[in-house]
């Protein structure tokens, strides 16, 4: 492995791409730490520490995982790339139901460039709206320096406009940064930004897990809420097992055999080869977990607010039912929503009719099925079956952090590295990065990173 890594840095073009990607990611991490000038960082830290166990704290933790944001510190990159992701999802959904956008998507490279342009404009609009409300939230909770406030206790329009413009420019810069990584670096830029945010929180989570052991000594057995050596071994084995399972399902495919028709050109015969059509088991990726967890945050926050306002026992019972943890209602709804969004997202992103038409146009068919409608029906039936397996896998991965946190008395921020959105994103991005590096190595007749020597 060390020899393969050495080979990577001996290729000038590949070395330049990797170093440029690392440099751009370092810029992102530096800007991630720079707060807005109007924010009182001490008060803001204390405020969000009090909110960690409440609904707002869970919302910010969930958003921070898949948006590379820092809403709890109000930095210049505070919104992360959440507006860009939201705009991309909006246009992807519109392209499946709105005729003009669907037609534009089928125009090829020129159509995709036009859709990307619309996505950027929508991102700026979303940034302005989200940052305006966020700055208003900071002022309403007293998290702004007093010298920036007027006599009436409000933020002047000039300073509010400056803060909104700063956060909008930060998100736009991150969007540009991701596109530069796509074009001149290596890997998917937006995904790498998200992965960098996830991996950057691992040292703090690891220290939070191990620091009580160093302070109180390493002992067998758990005492006073402290994890013992055997608990750490169980966590380590569980982490390796979960990562191996995520890798197995992420790369899992259902290969449908295909046969290409023979074509006679003069005295030569072309085609007639047997190939296969790969269908991913986890076709929906990480999106079902993001949608399901985000949707379940709303009833939790709403019932919590109603409970504090009206002090009702049955409202308190509903609020407890939607709390993340050992709540049976929450976990059942979580699994059910993951299954629903798996089929929903697969139906949007995967079109068996187009795939059957493409096979027919290239003179390829599935043995035993006529080209056209019967082929499309067969592909759809296979996709429905494997999506059920993929949804079950996502449900297990999504529930594992809750089980680890509840049964082993581990903080949820630490348990989240054993499954859920963060782990899926990290594994998917890592494999995409390895494949991009492998393509450069194979092009120069070197062995790939995952090939055996």
Buried (B, 14 or more C-beta within 10 A) or exposed (E): EEEBEEBBEEBEEBEEBBEBBBEBBEEBEEBBEBBBEBBBBEBBEEBBEEBBEBBBBBBBBBBBBBBBBBBBBBBBBBBBBBBBBBBBBBBBBBBEEEEEBEEBBEEEEEBEEBBEEBBBEBBBEBBBEBBBEBBBEBBEEEBBEEEBBEEEEBBEEEBBEBBBEBBBBBBBBBBEBBBEBBEEBBBBBBBBBBBBBBBBBEEEBEEEBBEEBEEEEEEEEBEEEBBBEEBBEBBEEBBEEBBEBBBEBBEBEBEBEBBBEEEEEEEEEEBEEEEEBEBBBBBBBBBBBBBBBBBBBEBBBBBBBBBEEEEEEEBBEBBBBBBBEEBEEBBEBBBEBBBBBBBBBBBBBBBBBEBBBEBBEEBBBBEEBEBBEBBBBBBBEBBEEBBBBBBBBBBBBBBBBBBBBBEBEBEBBBBBBBBBBBBBBBBBBBBBBBEBBBEBBEEEEBBBBEEEE
